[in-house]
Amino acid sequence: MERRSLLRAAALGGSAAVFGGTLWRGAAHAAPAQPGTGPYGPLGSPDANRIRLPAGFTSRVIARSGRTVSGTSYTWHNAPDGGACYADGSGWIYVSNSEINPSGGASAVKFSATGAITGAYRILSGTRQNCAGGRTPWNTWLSCEEVSLGYVYETDPWGTNAAVRRAAMGRFKHEAAAADPVRKVIYLTEDESNGRFYRFVPTTWGDLSAGTLQVLVAGSATSGSYSWANVPDPDGSPTATRSQVSGSKSFNGGEGCYYADDTVWFTTKGDNRVWQLNLTNSTYELAYDDSLVTSGTAPLTGVDNITGTSSGDLFVAEDGGNMEICVITPDDVIAPFLRIDGQSGSEITGPAFSPDGSRLYFSSQRGTSGSSSGGITYEVTGPFRA
């Protein structure tokens, strides 16, 4: 498998972090990631929040569904899902979707330079089942509706500008989005058992009001070459977008999506895979597949949201499994980074790093109760690799 090391650059968290250049390139089409010793060592005993972390890391609760965010008057939304971080002067903002239907939408929490919470507020309302999404290079949040004929909404993390529906990006069961500033496109996943992988090519980069929706065309194998074809009717009615282009490749339950350094990774929950598109040579391959683990128990199941760091590490959250976030290193080693105990009825969502890479935010969507009203949003701080 070809993995590219990411530049050690200042990288904003979220699936649309922008990197440039290449430090090294591995051999193409080697084996997918295999279990091994992770860069942070073994998980410790559960802490006060029942999170098992490597030595040197600590956790805190940022918000709970249905409760006021500490230090603010804002009530945190139910079923927290996809998220991203944004620099805000010397502080930062973490945005989070709400995967409920109706209502949905998204909220934000604001932090000072020391990590203290200074505000919380709504940035999107009146939408349905907002699952994942993606950060744009111009600092907006693309919030995606995971419903039939769902839309993408472009939102303002600062809550100043009204959210805008981006119909040109297609109507389908949207999951995640990742921006590629080199090719000036947005990649999109579709959460259907026969979903497709798309890219949206804006007429003008930085303006998502108009453009062309395209779908990935490839064979049925798990590696090979690919191309793009225009979707004739992005509106998806009467024919679903995934059924409009002959030869478009089917993916079993598209979930998270992350771009960095001429590579885009995305996950499929139906077959527990992490896919990798090598954008410079238009090839695809598997970065991880639980059925191809050659020894021991597969550490990652129920693959869902994905993000990465400037060190080249990928962090993949589990929907179910044993409630872990696993790390895949540039050396193709996969290992648990953290585990949440006592929340088997939930899923981990919204992993995103603070601008300086020292804090990881994520949620347990249904918490200890197993209900959307039991969501918990966390922060983990520690010596992440630079």
C-alpha positions as semicolon CSV with decimal commas, in nm:
position;residue;x (nm);y (nm);z (nm)
1;M;0,000;0,000;0,000
2;E;0,125;0,347;-0,079
3;R;0,119;0,579;0,220
4;R;0,251;0,932;0,209
5;S;0,392;1,102;0,511
6;L;0,217;1,430;0,582
7;L;0,415;1,752;0,605
8;R;0,506;1,872;0,950
9;A;0,307;2,187;0,889
10;A;0,059;2,378;1,097
11;A;-0,256;2,180;1,029
12;L;-0,609;2,265;1,132
13;G;-0,806;1,965;1,254
14;G;-1,089;1,807;1,056
15;S;-1,124;1,611;0,738
16;A;-1,024;1,901;0,515
17;A;-0,685;1,984;0,666
18;V;-0,453;2,130;0,404
19;F;-0,106;1,994;0,344
20;G;0,135;2,029;0,057
21;G;0,437;1,842;-0,078
22;T;0,566;1,496;0,000
23;L;0,833;1,380;0,240
24;W;0,853;1,021;0,123
25;R;0,661;0,759;-0,062
26;G;0,632;0,391;0,025
27;A;0,610;0,102;-0,218
28;A;0,282;0,096;-0,405
29;H;0,020;-0,169;-0,337
30;A;0,178;-0,336;-0,038
31;A;-0,038;-0,517;0,219
32;P;-0,300;-0,322;0,420
33;A;-0,221;-0,217;0,777
34;Q;-0,162;-0,497;1,029
35;P;-0,187;-0,501;1,411
36;G;0,125;-0,407;1,602
37;T;0,263;-0,191;1,878
38;G;0,127;0,160;1,842
39;P;0,335;0,476;1,878
40;Y;0,177;0,560;2,214
41;G;0,209;0,225;2,390
42;P;-0,059;0,018;2,566
43;L;-0,386;0,149;2,703
44;G;-0,401;0,211;3,074
45;S;-0,680;0,156;3,324
46;P;-1,005;0,351;3,284
47;D;-0,982;0,709;3,409
48;A;-1,258;0,899;3,588
49;N;-1,445;0,928;3,256
50;R;-1,402;0,553;3,195
51;I;-1,165;0,616;2,905
52;R;-0,856;0,398;2,868
53;L;-0,564;0,607;2,741
54;P;-0,189;0,559;2,690
55;A;0,047;0,698;2,951
56;G;0,075;1,077;2,945
57;F;-0,279;1,143;2,816
58;T;-0,578;1,280;3,006
59;S;-0,947;1,329;2,924
60;R;-1,221;1,570;3,020
61;V;-1,590;1,605;2,937
62;I;-1,666;1,911;2,724
63;A;-2,042;1,881;2,689
64;R;-2,338;1,648;2,750
65;S;-2,656;1,628;2,543
66;G;-2,947;1,812;2,701
67;R;-2,725;1,993;2,951
68;T;-2,582;2,343;2,958
69;V;-2,224;2,363;2,833
70;S;-2,009;2,465;3,131
71;G;-1,956;2,841;3,152
72;T;-2,229;2,914;2,897
73;S;-2,608;2,927;2,875
74;Y;-2,622;2,697;2,571
75;T;-2,778;2,350;2,586
76;W;-2,574;2,089;2,394
77;H;-2,749;1,900;2,116
78;N;-2,849;1,533;2,110
79;A;-2,661;1,263;1,919
80;P;-2,334;1,454;1,855
81;D;-2,167;1,330;1,536
82;G;-1,910;1,461;1,284
83;G;-1,690;1,750;1,387
84;A;-1,394;1,973;1,305
85;C;-1,171;2,237;1,465
86;Y;-1,100;2,595;1,354
87;A;-0,837;2,842;1,467
88;D;-0,989;3,148;1,637
89;G;-0,719;3,398;1,718
90;S;-0,514;3,237;1,993
91;G;-0,799;2,996;2,069
92;W;-1,011;2,762;1,861
93;I;-1,362;2,635;1,787
94;Y;-1,493;2,278;1,776
95;V;-1,808;2,223;1,568
96;S;-2,031;1,917;1,602
97;N;-2,327;1,784;1,405
98;S;-2,647;1,647;1,555
99;E;-2,766;1,321;1,400
100;I;-3,133;1,341;1,487
101;N;-3,434;1,356;1,257
102;P;-3,610;1,594;1,253
103;S;-3,415;1,897;1,379
104;G;-3,052;1,783;1,334
105;G;-2,824;2,080;1,268
106;A;-2,491;2,164;1,428
107;S;-2,342;2,348;1,724
108;A;-2,006;2,492;1,823
109;V;-1,793;2,530;2,137
110;K;-1,539;2,809;2,163
111;F;-1,209;2,778;2,354
112;S;-0,950;3,026;2,478
113;A;-0,576;2,984;2,425
114;T;-0,559;2,787;2,750
115;G;-0,842;2,553;2,650
116;A;-1,105;2,714;2,872
117;I;-1,457;2,711;2,728
118;T;-1,563;3,067;2,644
119;G;-1,886;3,010;2,450
120;A;-2,126;2,768;2,283
121;Y;-2,395;2,832;2,025
122;R;-2,600;2,698;1,733
123;I;-2,465;2,727;1,376
124;L;-2,728;2,523;1,184
125;S;-3,095;2,449;1,249
126;G;-3,395;2,298;1,073
127;T;-3,212;2,018;0,892
128;R;-3,232;1,640;0,921
129;Q;-2,996;1,382;1,065
130;N;-2,670;1,570;1,019
131;C;-2,411;1,296;1,036
132;A;-2,058;1,379;0,927
133;G;-1,923;1,656;0,704
134;G;-1,597;1,832;0,637
135;R;-1,394;2,146;0,685
136;T;-1,320;2,375;0,389
137;P;-0,993;2,566;0,333
138;W;-1,194;2,890;0,360
139;N;-1,299;2,795;0,714
140;T;-1,658;2,685;0,675
141;W;-1,815;2,359;0,792
142;L;-1,996;2,135;0,543
143;S;-2,272;1,963;0,737
144;C;-2,419;1,661;0,558
145;E;-2,769;1,515;0,586
146;E;-2,769;1,136;0,610
147;V;-3,118;1,090;0,465
148;S;-3,250;0,992;0,124
149;L;-3,213;1,296;-0,104
150;G;-3,022;1,475;0,169
151;Y;-2,836;1,802;0,117
152;V;-2,502;1,952;0,213
153;Y;-2,522;2,274;0,415
154;E;-2,233;2,519;0,431
155;T;-2,217;2,672;0,776
156;D;-2,019;2,938;0,961
157;P;-1,832;2,801;1,269
158;W;-1,845;3,150;1,423
159;G;-2,224;3,159;1,389
160;T;-2,220;3,501;1,223
161;N;-2,334;3,412;0,871
162;A;-2,647;3,213;0,796
163;A;-2,603;2,854;0,675
164;V;-2,655;2,795;0,303
165;R;-2,790;2,483;0,134
166;R;-2,554;2,366;-0,143
167;A;-2,790;2,181;-0,377
168;A;-2,532;2,162;-0,657
169;M;-2,334;1,913;-0,445
170;G;-2,603;1,653;-0,509
171;R;-2,895;1,498;-0,325
172;F;-2,823;1,158;-0,175
173;K;-2,757;1,000;0,164
174;H;-2,460;1,222;0,242
175;E;-2,207;1,122;0,503
176;A;-1,869;1,300;0,497
177;A;-1,680;1,555;0,289
178;A;-1,311;1,637;0,241
179;A;-1,164;1,931;0,050
180;D;-0,870;1,895;-0,190
181;P;-0,718;2,242;-0,246
182;V;-0,475;2,112;-0,509
183;R;-0,738;1,981;-0,749
184;K;-0,996;2,227;-0,614
185;V;-1,263;1,964;-0,549
186;I;-1,467;1,829;-0,256
187;Y;-1,485;1,451;-0,205
188;L;-1,812;1,305;-0,073
189;T;-1,914;0,968;0,072
190;E;-2,258;0,807;0,055
191;D;-2,398;0,594;0,337
192;E;-2,577;0,326;0,137
193;S;-2,494;-0,045;0,112
194;N;-2,435;0,019;-0,258
195;G;-2,321;0,378;-0,216
196;R;-2,075;0,562;-0,437
197;F;-1,775;0,789;-0,390
198;Y;-1,816;1,134;-0,542
199;R;-1,632;1,457;-0,600
200;F;-1,780;1,800;-0,651
201;V;-1,593;2,034;-0,886
202;P;-1,701;2,393;-0,811
203;T;-1,722;2,634;-1,101
204;T;-1,521;2,872;-0,884
205;W;-1,303;2,739;-0,603
206;G;-1,429;2,878;-0,274
207;D;-1,786;2,911;-0,403
208;L;-2,000;2,594;-0,374
209;S;-2,313;2,741;-0,527
210;A;-2,244;2,591;-0,871
211;G;-2,033;2,315;-1,019
212;T;-2,026;1,956;-1,143
213;L;-2,093;1,641;-0,941
214;Q;-1,883;1,343;-1,049
215;V;-1,871;0,978;-0,943
216;L;-1,573;0,742;-0,920
217;V;-1,561;0,480;-1,196
218;A;-1,357;0,164;-1,140
219;G;-1,373;-0,214;-1,146
220;S;-1,491;-0,446;-0,871
221;A;-1,143;-0,525;-0,736
222;T;-1,002;-0,380;-0,413
223;S;-0,720;-0,206;-0,599
224;G;-0,662;-0,067;-0,944
225;S;-0,705;0,252;-1,143
226;Y;-1,005;0,482;-1,144
227;S;-1,155;0,773;-1,336
228;W;-1,436;1,024;-1,285
229;A;-1,764;1,061;-1,474
230;N;-2,024;1,337;-1,453
231;V;-2,349;1,255;-1,273
232;P;-2,620;1,359;-1,524
233;D;-2,880;1,457;-1,262
234;P;-2,730;1,555;-0,923
235;D;-3,085;1,613;-0,795
236;G;-3,117;1,234;-0,765
237;S;-3,481;1,216;-0,872
238;P;-3,632;1,008;-1,015
239;T;-3,306;0,809;-1,053
240;A;-3,070;0,796;-0,754
241;T;-2,727;0,948;-0,820
242;R;-2,560;0,614;-0,744
243;S;-2,754;0,448;-1,025
244;Q;-2,697;0,701;-1,302
245;V;-2,346;0,615;-1,427
246;S;-2,266;0,271;-1,565
247;G;-1,938;0,143;-1,428
248;S;-1,939;0,358;-1,115
249;K;-1,787;0,166;-0,826
250;S;-2,008;0,048;-0,539
251;F;-1,891;0,092;-0,179
252;N;-2,060;-0,073;0,119
253;G;-2,169;0,206;0,352
254;G;-1,946;0,510;0,299
255;E;-1,853;0,689;0,622
256;G;-1,560;0,917;0,711
257;C;-1,340;1,097;0,459
258;Y;-1,003;1,270;0,503
259;Y;-0,764;1,443;0,261
260;A;-0,393;1,519;0,302
261;D;-0,096;1,550;0,070
262;D;-0,238;1,418;-0,260
263;T;-0,419;1,132;-0,089
264;V;-0,777;1,084;0,022
265;W;-0,885;0,814;0,265
266;F;-1,244;0,707;0,329
267;T;-1,410;0,432;0,529
268;T;-1,686;0,181;0,456
269;K;-1,869;0,035;0,754
270;G;-2,034;-0,258;0,574
271;D;-1,702;-0,434;0,520
272;N;-1,479;-0,265;0,782
273;R;-1,243;-0,110;0,531
274;V;-1,034;0,202;0,498
275;W;-0,983;0,291;0,131
276;Q;-0,704;0,503;-0,011
277;L;-0,707;0,703;-0,333
278;N;-0,364;0,800;-0,463
279;L;-0,456;1,116;-0,647
280;T;-0,133;1,173;-0,838
281;N;-0,156;0,844;-1,029
282;S;-0,534;0,780;-1,011
283;T;-0,509;0,446;-0,831
284;Y;-0,696;0,308;-0,531
285;E;-0,619;0,040;-0,273
286;L;-0,699;-0,075;0,079
287;A;-0,532;0,096;0,372
288;Y;-0,707;-0,145;0,612
289;D;-0,945;-0,441;0,595
290;D;-1,034;-0,638;0,908
291;S;-1,074;-0,957;0,702
292;L;-0,712;-0,928;0,586
293;V;-0,558;-0,915;0,933
294;T;-0,307;-1,200;0,926
295;S;-0,257;-1,262;1,297
296;G;-0,457;-1,208;1,612
297;T;-0,786;-1,024;1,639
298;A;-0,865;-0,731;1,412
299;P;-0,826;-0,419;1,629
300;L;-1,065;-0,204;1,427
301;T;-1,426;-0,295;1,350
302;G;-1,729;-0,077;1,283
303;V;-1,511;0,177;1,101
304;D;-1,660;0,525;1,095
305;N;-1,519;0,880;1,114
306;I;-1,155;0,936;1,021
307;T;-0,904;1,216;1,066
308;G;-0,526;1,255;1,065
309;T;-0,228;1,445;1,201
310;S;0,079;1,617;1,061
311;S;0,287;1,312;1,165
312;G;0,106;1,101;0,905
313;D;-0,102;0,907;1,159
314;L;-0,465;0,832;1,076
315;F;-0,719;0,814;1,361
316;V;-1,027;0,601;1,291
317;A;-1,330;0,591;1,522
318;E;-1,549;0,287;1,580
319;D;-1,926;0,268;1,548
320;G;-1,969;-0,017;1,792
321;G;-1,678;-0,257;1,798
322;N;-1,529;-0,215;2,145
323;M;-1,562;0,165;2,135
324;E;-1,208;0,248;2,034
325;I;-1,029;0,508;1,829
326;C;-0,749;0,327;1,647
327;V;-0,436;0,477;1,495
328;I;-0,288;0,369;1,161
329;T;0,073;0,480;1,129
330;P;0,266;0,565;0,808
331;D;0,442;0,230;0,863
332;D;0,104;0,054;0,820
333;V;0,072;-0,052;1,183
334;I;-0,273;-0,032;1,340
335;A;-0,330;-0,021;1,714
336;P;-0,588;0,109;1,963
337;F;-0,528;0,466;2,080
338;L;-0,815;0,486;2,329
339;R;-1,116;0,286;2,447
340;I;-1,435;0,395;2,622
341;D;-1,565;0,144;2,877
342;G;-1,930;0,094;2,968
343;Q;-2,082;0,246;2,653
344;S;-2,140;-0,053;2,427
345;G;-2,469;0,093;2,304
346;S;-2,299;0,396;2,157
347;E;-2,050;0,491;1,884
348;I;-1,751;0,723;1,868
349;T;-1,797;1,022;1,639
350;G;-1,642;1,350;1,531
351;P;-1,267;1,307;1,595
352;A;-1,081;1,632;1,524
353;F;-0,757;1,788;1,646
354;S;-0,707;2,138;1,784
355;P;-0,502;2,364;1,555
356;D;-0,178;2,292;1,742
357;G;-0,241;1,916;1,738
358;S;-0,225;1,877;2,116
359;R;-0,594;1,806;2,183
360;L;-0,829;1,552;2,027
361;Y;-1,204;1,613;2,038
362;F;-1,467;1,344;1,981
363;S;-1,806;1,231;2,106
364;S;-1,977;0,920;2,231
365;Q;-2,302;0,968;2,044
366;R;-2,532;0,788;2,288
367;G;-2,312;0,775;2,597
368;T;-2,392;0,539;2,883
369;S;-2,768;0,546;2,821
370;G;-2,765;0,417;2,464
371;S;-3,003;0,703;2,373
372;S;-2,945;1,006;2,152
373;S;-3,016;1,222;2,457
374;G;-2,715;1,069;2,634
375;G;-2,439;1,200;2,407
376;I;-2,106;1,305;2,560
377;T;-1,837;1,517;2,393
378;Y;-1,479;1,472;2,515
379;E;-1,134;1,625;2,488
380;V;-0,812;1,423;2,518
381;T;-0,487;1,608;2,579
382;G;-0,137;1,467;2,559
383;P;0,189;1,418;2,369
384;F;0,054;1,353;2,020
385;R;0,328;1,302;1,761
386;A;0,421;1,618;1,573
